[in-house]
Amino acid sequence: RNPYATHACIADDLPAHDGEHITVPASLENGMGAQLLRHQNQFTRLGHLEWLQHTRMDYLTTTPQWFEAVLNDARLHHIELPEIRQLLTYGATAPSTLRTKARKQLGASVRHRYTCLECGPLAFQCPRSDDFYHVAVANVLLEVVDAAGQPCPAADDASTAQTGRVLVTALHQYATPMLRHDIGDRAALLNHCPGCGLDLPTLCRLLQNV
């Protein structure tokens, strides 16, 4: 991913703004390209579609279910959208239907980021697979436990991995520690990523908000 490319974000937790979006200029010091930040609830879905039509960006960050509804509206109203490189999603699990629509309507691959509000990144989708997520080991400790609360052993093969509840321990929250917090998600844990071979704890069969 090119960090100096234009990156847009449509989200409901951004500050309210005048005009069509907030522009954050590119910064060589921070290693970031221009950012275009747009509040989701200030505009209708058709309003967002009009903005997407004339705004050039390389990457777009948003939530998967909401943006799939936007793409459905585009198809319903025969609105063609310019291509982008990647759609970066967070929040609930990105469904396979969104991945298909993003490819057809935007020419974009979907890269999902597994996050939680309390401590941020938990895992990042493998760049070579839609099925595996590399645990953000510098930020959290993730455990998968069974119905009795006992840890499920990390497996070497996805076919033998046991699915259980995900527990989160944040590594950088000192004022309000988060220890083995059950965030209501389910997954299976692997010792490495079968998608790319990375030797890092990896989640598969991830189901969020269940």
N, C-alpha and C positions, 0 to 999 in steps of 0.2 A: 504494500500500500504506500502510495506517495504522500508523505506528510505535508508537502507543500502545495498539494492540489486543493481546490475549493471544496469545502466540507459544509453541507447544510444540515440543520437539525430542526425537526418539527416535534415539539413536545409540550405537554401540559404543565410542566413544572418550571418553565422559563418565565422571566419577568414580563409583565405586560409592556407593550411598546407602541409607539406611534409608527405609522407607515407600514410597509409590508413585512419588514424584518429588521432585526438588529444586525449590523455589520461589524464584525471584529476583523480589523485589517490583518493581513499576513505579517508574520514576525519571524525574521531570521533568528533572533535571539531565542525565541521559544520553539523554533523548529516547526512552525505551523503555517499553513496557507490561510487564505481568507476563510472566515466562518460566517455563515448566514443563519441566524437563529430566529425561528418563527414560532409564536405561541399558537398551539393547536386550537385552543378554544376561542380565539379571537376571530376566527374565520369559519365559514362553512366548508364542507368537503369540496364543493365546486369552486369556492374561492381559492382553496389550496391547489386545486388542479390548474386553475388559470395561472397561479404563481409558478407552478412547476413547469408550465409550458414555456414561459419566457425567461426562467432563471437557469443559468448554466451552472452545473455543479458536477463534481466527479463522484462524490460520496454523499449519501443521505442517511442520517440516523433518525429512527422513529420507532414506534411500537408496532408489532406485527399485525395484530387483529385490526387496529384502526386503519393502518395503511392498506391492508387488503380490501377494506371497504372503499377506500379511495380509488384503488385500481378497478374495483367493480363498477364504480360510478363512471370512471373514464371509459370503460368498455360500453356501458349502457348509453352514454351520450356521444359515443364515437369520437372521443378526444384522444389524439395521438400525443404521446409524451416523448421528449428527447431522451436519448440514451444516457445512462450513467454507468460508472464502473461497478459500484457495489452498493447494495442496500444493507445498512448495518442496523440490526434490530436488537432490542432489549426488552425486558419485562417478561410477558408470557412466552411460551414456546412458539417458535416460528413454524407454522404448519407447512406441509409439503405443497399445499395449494398456493400459498403465497410465493414459494420458490418458483413454481411453474409460471405464475402470472408475472412476477418480476422479470423473469427471463424473457418472456414473450413481449411484454409491454414496455420494458425499460432496457432490455439487453443486459440486465444486471444480475449478478449472483447475490445471494443472501448470505451474510455472515452474522450469525447470532451471538450475542454476548450474554452469558448467564450472569445475572446480577441480583443483588438484593438491596433494598433501600438502606438497610442498617449499616452495611459495610462495603458496598460497591461491588467490584468485579469478583466473581466466583470461578468462572471458567470461560474459555474462549473457543468457539467452534474451530475445529481443525481446518486449515486452509485447503486440504485435499479431500475432505469428506464432510457430508452433511450429518453424519451419525455420531461423531465423537467430539468431545469437548475437553480441551487441555485445562486442568485445574490451575488456577492462579495461585501457585504455591508461595509466591512472595507476599501475598495479601491475606490468604486464609488457609485454614486446615479444614478439609472436608472429610467427613466420615459418612459411610452408608451403614445403617443398622437395620436389623430385622424387627419383627413385631414385638419381640421381648426386649428390645433395646441393646442387643448384643451386636458388635461390629461384624459386618459381612466382609470376609476376606477379599482383598483385591485379587482379581483373576488375571490370567494370561490371555484368555480367549473370551470374546464377547458372548459366545454361545453358552459358556459355563458360568458367566458372571451372575451373581444373585442380586435381584432388585430389592431395594429397601428405601427407608426414609433417609433424607439428606440432613445431616447435622453440620452446623457451621460454627467454627471458632475463629473469630477475627484476630489477626496478629498485630494490629496497629491501633486498637482502641483501648486506651489506657484509662480515660476518665469513666467510661461506661463499658466495661468489658462484656464481650459476647462469647459465652462458653457453651459449646455443644447445643446451639440454638436450633430447634426444629422449625424450619421455615415452610413446611407443608409441601415440599417437593419430593419426588422419587427418582431414583437413578440406580445404575449399577456401576461399580468401580473396577477399573482395570489398572494393571501395573504400568502399561505403556499404551501408546496410541496405535491401533492397527491401521489407521488411515494413512499415517505418514511415517510411522516407526519411531516417533519421538519417545525417548525414555523418560516419561513424566506421568504422574497419576492422571488418569483420563476417565471421564464419565461417558457412559452410553445409556441408551434407553431413557433419556431425560424427560421427565414429565413435570411441568411446573404448575403450581396452583391447583393441586389435586386434593 
